[in-house]
Amino acid sequence: MTVLDSPADSKVWTDYNAAQSTRSVRQLCLDAMAFAGPGNGRRAIDLGCGAGKETLALLDGGWRVLAVDSLPDTRDLLLATVPAALAEQLEIELSPFEDLSRLPEAGLVLASYSLPFVHPANFGHVWRMLLGALLPDGVIAVNLFGDRDSWAVIPEWNFHTEADARGLFAGLKILKFEVFDDDGQSFRGPKHWQIFDVIARKA
């Protein structure tokens, strides 16, 4: 889901993905699909596909999906999750986001709990790449972490004020901007969350 600095980091993400196997499809993905309309063979990009929950939902919705993740077991995990009848609609890219030079054009771009773990020095490149892949009338849906999040002390991850988060979508029509700002749990334990759930459409 992000650049991995050590085998221990890889183990954290592997354990995280295993823990996601029984959860429901995230609402961000469902809302993005509703705004984007039926897939009808159009391409969607799932950036940080993890356990493949959202990838499978997109495939079920008629999308061709490019699933991107850096964990080496991603391909095996996805192919064990996706029915054979849908597998031909799936492309898998094993790479840290920062190492990608471009992404193919897509009608839907989903980055669910993946972008915050991009190093701040590389976030601009990744963000421009996502917007550059988005076709006219296409929908982008992302989670961003706010500067009030308790993880904001981690220099290798990126965080945004609400104003800065909104500014990332200049020139796009914001369809949904929701803020969650409360204490809760994470795979690392208790923390304060500040999350911006954003869905926007390219003109």
C-alpha positions in Angstrom: 0.0 0.0 0.0 3.0 2.2 0.4 6.7 2.3 0.2 8.0 -0.3 2.6 11.1 0.6 4.6 11.7 -2.8 6.2 10.4 -6.4 6.4 8.7 -5.4 9.6 6.7 -2.8 7.7 5.7 -5.4 5.2 4.6 -7.7 8.0 2.4 -4.9 9.4 0.6 -4.4 6.1 0.2 -8.2 5.5 -1.4 -8.5 8.9 -3.5 -5.5 8.2 -4.8 -6.9 5.0 -5.5 -10.3 6.6 -7.6 -8.4 9.2 -9.7 -6.8 6.5 -10.9 -10.0 5.0 -14.3 -10.0 6.8 -15.1 -6.3 6.6 -17.7 -4.8 4.3 -16.9 -2.8 1.2 -16.0 0.7 2.3 -18.7 3.4 1.8 -16.2 5.6 -0.1 -16.1 3.0 -2.8 -19.8 2.4 -2.9 -20.5 6.2 -3.1 -17.9 6.6 -5.8 -19.5 3.8 -7.9 -22.9 5.4 -7.4 -21.6 8.8 -8.7 -19.7 7.2 -11.6 -22.6 5.0 -12.8 -22.4 1.5 -14.2 -18.9 0.4 -15.1 -19.9 -0.9 -18.6 -16.4 -2.1 -19.2 -14.8 1.2 -18.3 -11.5 1.2 -16.4 -11.2 1.9 -12.7 -8.0 2.2 -10.7 -7.8 0.9 -7.2 -4.7 2.4 -5.7 -3.6 0.5 -2.7 -6.0 -2.4 -3.3 -4.9 -4.3 -0.2 -7.1 -7.3 0.5 -9.1 -6.7 -2.7 -12.5 -5.9 -1.1 -13.0 -2.8 -3.2 -11.4 -4.3 -6.3 -14.0 -7.1 -6.2 -16.8 -4.6 -5.7 -15.7 -2.7 -8.8 -15.4 -5.8 -10.9 -18.9 -6.8 -9.8 -20.0 -3.4 -10.9 -18.9 -4.0 -14.4 -15.5 -2.2 -14.3 -12.2 -3.3 -15.7 -9.9 -2.8 -12.7 -6.2 -1.9 -12.5 -5.3 -2.9 -8.9 -2.1 -1.3 -7.6 -0.2 -2.3 -4.4 3.4 -2.8 -3.4 3.1 -5.9 -1.2 4.6 -8.9 -3.0 1.7 -11.3 -2.1 -0.9 -9.0 -3.7 -1.3 -11.0 -6.9 -1.9 -14.2 -5.1 -4.3 -12.6 -2.6 -6.4 -11.0 -5.4 -6.5 -14.1 -7.6 -7.7 -16.1 -4.6 -10.4 -13.5 -4.0 -11.7 -12.7 -7.5 -13.9 -15.3 -9.3 -12.4 -16.8 -12.4 -15.2 -15.2 -14.5 -14.1 -11.8 -13.5 -10.3 -12.3 -13.5 -9.9 -11.4 -17.1 -11.2 -7.9 -16.3 -8.4 -7.5 -13.7 -4.9 -6.0 -14.2 -2.5 -6.1 -11.2 0.5 -3.7 -10.8 3.0 -4.6 -8.1 4.7 -1.3 -7.3 5.1 1.5 -4.8 3.0 4.4 -6.0 6.0 6.7 -6.1 7.8 4.4 -8.6 5.0 4.7 -11.2 5.6 7.2 -14.0 2.1 7.2 -15.2 -1.3 5.5 -14.9 -3.7 4.6 -17.7 -6.8 6.7 -18.3 -9.7 5.7 -16.1 -13.3 6.7 -15.4 -12.9 6.0 -11.7 -9.9 6.4 -9.5 -10.1 5.1 -5.9 -7.5 5.5 -3.2 -8.9 4.1 -0.1 -6.7 4.6 3.0 -3.6 4.5 0.8 -2.5 8.1 -0.1 -1.7 9.2 3.5 1.2 6.7 3.5 3.0 8.3 0.6 6.1 10.2 1.6 5.4 14.0 1.6 8.2 14.6 -0.9 6.5 12.3 -3.4 2.8 13.1 -2.7 2.7 15.9 -5.4 3.9 13.5 -8.1 1.4 10.8 -7.1 -1.5 13.3 -6.9 -0.7 14.8 -10.3 -0.5 11.2 -11.7 -4.0 10.4 -10.4 -5.6 13.5 -11.7 -3.8 13.0 -15.1 -5.3 9.5 -15.4 -8.8 10.7 -14.7 -11.0 11.0 -17.9 -13.4 13.9 -18.4 -16.5 13.2 -16.3 -14.5 10.7 -14.3 -14.8 10.3 -10.6 -11.9 10.3 -8.0 -12.5 9.1 -4.5 -9.8 9.3 -1.7 -9.2 9.4 2.0 -6.8 12.0 3.3 -5.5 12.4 6.8 -5.9 15.8 8.5 -3.2 17.7 10.4 -5.1 17.1 13.7 -4.7 13.3 13.3 -2.5 11.8 16.0 -0.3 10.2 13.4 0.6 13.7 12.0 3.9 13.5 14.0 5.1 10.8 11.6 7.3 12.6 9.1 7.2 9.9 6.4 3.4 10.2 5.9 1.4 13.1 4.6 -1.3 15.2 6.3 -3.3 18.2 5.3 -5.3 21.0 6.7 -8.9 21.0 5.6 -8.3 24.0 3.4 -5.3 22.3 1.8 -7.3 19.2 1.2 -10.0 21.1 -0.5 -7.4 22.9 -2.6 -6.2 19.6 -4.1 -9.5 19.4 -5.9 -9.3 22.8 -7.6 -10.9 22.6 -11.0 -12.9 19.5 -10.1 -16.5 19.4 -8.8 -16.5 18.2 -5.2 -19.4 15.7 -4.9 -18.7 14.7 -1.3 -16.5 16.1 1.4 -16.9 14.6 4.8 -14.8 15.0 7.9 -14.3 12.5 10.7 -12.6 14.0 13.7 -12.8 11.8 16.7 -11.0 9.2 18.9 -11.0 5.6 17.7 -9.1 2.4 17.0 -6.5 1.6 14.4 -4.5 -1.5 13.5 -1.8 0.1 15.6 -4.0 0.7 18.6 -6.1 3.7 20.0 -5.6 7.0 18.2 -7.3 10.3 17.3 -8.5 10.2 13.7 -9.0 13.2 11.4 -10.0 11.9 8.0 -11.3 13.7 4.9 -13.4 11.5 2.7 -13.6 13.2 -0.7 -15.3 12.4 -4.0 -14.9 14.7 -6.9 -15.7 14.7 -10.6 -13.5 16.0 -13.5 -15.2 18.4 -15.8 
